C-alpha cells in the first residue's frame, strides 16, 4: 500500500538516544541547582578572608560549562546513537533482504542468524522456518500441478484418439466406442472431483462438529461392502466409541478412501481388511489393515504423494482410482490437526493408523474452522 515519506527507524532511534542523553544532562543540572546553587545567597558576601562568590557569580561560571556539556551530550548521542542503531538494526536489514528475495520468487535464501538467542535471532529463525515451509509447499504445488495436468491430459488424449479412429473407420462398433468413451469420461470426472475436494480440504473451509469415528467407519464399510464382496475380500469392523471434532463428510471421505484403497489393492483376491477404532489418551485412533502385495518401506513412503499408487492396475474394472486417495486422506488429517502412519504389513499389505484429537465434552457442536 502507498505510504507517505517518513523518517527511517535508524534516524528515529538516533534522535531518541540523543534526546535521552540531553534530557538526562538537563535533569542532572536541575539536581545541581535544586540541591546546591539555590542555597547560595544571591548577594555580596563580605568576609575577612577575601572574595566569596555569590549565586550570580556561580551561575555565570557554571552556565557556559553546562551548555558545552549539553552540546557534547547531544553530539555524542547523535553519533553514538547512529552507530548503535545501525548495529541493532543490522539483523532486520538481513531479514528485509531475505523478504525481498522471497517476494521476487527466490525461496532458497536463508538468513541463518549468528549470535546468542534474542528477539531478533528468534525472528530470523522463525522467518527461516517459514521460508523452508513455503519452499516445500511451492515445490509440492508445482509437482502436483504438473501431475494433475498430465493426468487430466491422458483421458482427453484417449478420447481424441478414439474419436479419430471412429472417424476413419465407419464400420467400428459404436457400442464399444460409447462404452470406452464413457469409461474415459468417468475417470476424468473422478479426477476433477478429487482435485476439487483436495483444494477444499487445503483451504479448510468446512464446518466442525462432534463426530463419532466408529459410526463413520461402519458407514464407510457398509457403503463399500458390495465392492469388497465382488472381489472376495472380507472386512472386519469394530472398536469402541471414539469422538473427534471435525467435518463428518470429510472424515467419512477419509475413511472411505482408506477402505477403498485397501479393497482395490488387496491382491490376490480373497484377502482380509480390518477396520478398528480406539481411544488412546487424548486421541481417537482409526486403524485400517489389509492384506495384499508386499511393499518396500521406500515405496510406502511415497503413497501419500498425489498420483501415486501402491500397485499397478491388473484389469480395467478394478476401480483403482486416480491416485489421489491417500493424498486426500493426508490433507483431511492435516486439516483436523491429526497425524497418520503408513507401515508395510508383515506378509504383504498395509497398516494405516490415523490419530485425531479427541472431542472435549465442552466442545461446541458447530464452529467455523
Order of alpha helices (4+ residues) and beta strands (2+ residues): alpha-beta-beta-alpha-alpha-alpha-beta-alpha-beta-beta-alpha-beta-beta-alpha-alpha-beta-beta-beta
